[in-house]
Amino acid sequence: MKAVIQALLFSFLLHLIYIAGVLLTGSIQTKYYEPDILKSWNNVDVLQNEVAFGVIGSPLILLYTFIGTTLISALVLYSNSKLKEAH
């Protein structure tokens, strides 16, 4: 039971670090974006006037990766404890 709780915590932390990294990367890119006006002066296109932040795709992917990461880390923790018992 201890391995399952540790696996859940590991999976949660891994997903939290991933989501925070994606948000941090996006905010840094947004902050330091400088459009190249000189190159785009001759190429006039109609631009989109709305911005949307979010996830593209099904949110169930996060659930599947959470369960998969939990299962893999629980298997690693369980096999590690069995190897320690054998020695």
N, C-alpha and C positions, 0 to 999 in steps of 0.2 A: 504494500500500500504506500510505503514511503517513496518508492521509485516512481509510482504513478503521480504523486503530488509534485515531486521534483521535476518530472517530465512535463507536467502541465505548466509549472512555473517557468521552466526553460523555454517552452514553446511560446508562452505569453511574452516573455522578455525579448525573445528573438523577433517576434512580430512587432512589438512595440518599437524596438530599435530600427527595424526596417521602415515602418511608417514614419517615424520621426526623421529618419534619414532622407526619405523621399520629400517630405515637407520642407526640410531644411535646404535641400538641394534646389527645389523649386523657388523658394523664397530668395535664396542667394542669386540664382539666375535672373529672377525678376528685378531684384535690386540693382544689379550691375549691368542690365541690358542697355546697350547704346545702339540705337538704329543707325544704319549707314545712309544718311539722307542724300549724300552726293551721288551714290550709285543708284538710288531709287528715284531720283528726280526725273529721269527720262522715262522710267517705267511706272506709269500711273495705273493702278488697279483699284477697284472698289474694295475697301477693307471692311472686315467685320467689325461692328461697333459694340459687341458684347463679349464678355469674358466669362468663362465658366470654369470653376474649380471642382474637381471630383475624380471619381474613378470610372474608367471605361471598362466595361465588362460586368460580369456577374459578381455580386458581392459574396456569393457562395464559395468562390475560389479561396477567399480568406479562411472560411470555415474548413474547407478541405485541406488546405495547407496546415492549418492549426492542428487538426486531428492527425494528419500524416506526420508532422514534426513531433507531436506528442508520442505517437506510437514508436517512431524510430528512436527517440531519446529514451523512452521507457525500455525498449529492447536493449539498448546499449547499457543503461544503468543496471538492468537485471543481469545481463551477461557479465558485466564487470563485477557484480557482487558474487556471482557463482564462481568466477575465476579466482577471486580473493579467498573464497571458502575452500577451494581445491588446493591452494598452496598453504 
